Amino acid sequence: LACIAHTLQLVIKDALDDVSSVDRAIEAVARLIASTNKSHLLKEKIENLDKCFVKRNDTRWSSQFNMIKSFLNFSEDELEQIFDRKNVINQTQRSILNELIIVLEDFAVITDMIQTDKFSIGHILPLIRGLKKELAKLQKLKHCEKIKNNLISSLEKRFGYLENSPVYAFAAIFTPKYGKRWLADNEKDKWDDEIILQVEDFRKRFGTEHVSDLSTQELKEPVAKRVKVLSYLEFTNKTVETQQDLSTAKFWKNYEKSLPDLAAIAKFILTVPATSAPVERIFSVGSSILRPSRRCLKDEIFQMLIFLKCNLNLFKN
């Protein structure tokens, strides 16, 4: 399974390639912000405005987005005051950057969401569909229309395989926040049948101790399928309306006894993270602990230090 964070990074890279006017506008902003680091006078002017510029990180596209957004947060008069000249960037460049923020806003929100430890693959397919729909709804843009179309094409190219992967669809359906609400009407019956087949396959592969006592005859009955296996969707429809921040883990814990079939499968699928970011953070923590002065640490001590460092928030009152 691909890391959604890295794949989204590639989607953005695809979209920005060969769009020279946008690239020039971004580089102009990057140079201006870089120049503020070399002058105490410029830094003082910025501090007096009680604002700040965000520097970009070449390895993370979202830092570039935040850089542009922080720059646009300054009015033309404020930029003139900081850099002691008029037309720090021209109106065309400002329009380009404003359109770029509109196009990439949802991508930035999702990129921030997926950095958390509890973001499973159950979120991926609904969010990718949502991105494509939101891009398609945008009015025609004067400067960034090509980027918008590039994003749609790249999403299809890099995430199109998800539509044919039952793993991602099952994960989304087993995520109470989505259920079957993200599916088109003509898809819902198909996935009802697929879930029944998944339950039967799960029984064969892992044994009956993981699932409930549904008989083979019950599984063959269409009514029993909907009542016994898909009834949780009725619960999620009611719950989501009154509770926006619905915990998937808590939901399946609550219905583990009444819906053991689905709870077992949900636990099996939804433990897969959507991104490798949490694992990469662990390696980063490890590199900060294992320094030359600590090269003689035993494996057990090193492992314990990483565990404590990564879970420090659990020990805070």
Secondary structure, DSSP 8 states (H G I E B T S, - for coil): ---HHHHHHHHHHHHHTT-HHHHHHHHHHHHHHHHHTT-HHHHHHHHHTT------BTTBHHHHHHHHHHHHTS-HHHHHHHHTSS-SS-HHHHHHHHHHHHHHHHHHHHHHHTTSTT-BGGGHHHHHHHHHHHHHHS---SSSHHHHHHHHHHHHHHHGGGGG-HHHHHHHHTSTTTTTTTS-HHHHHHHHHHHHHHHHHHHHHH-GGGS----HHHHH-HHHIIIIISTHHHHHHHHHHH-SS--HHHHHHHTTTTSHHHHHHHHHHTTSBS-SHHHHHHHHHHHHHS-GGGTT--HHHHHHHHHHHHTGGGG--
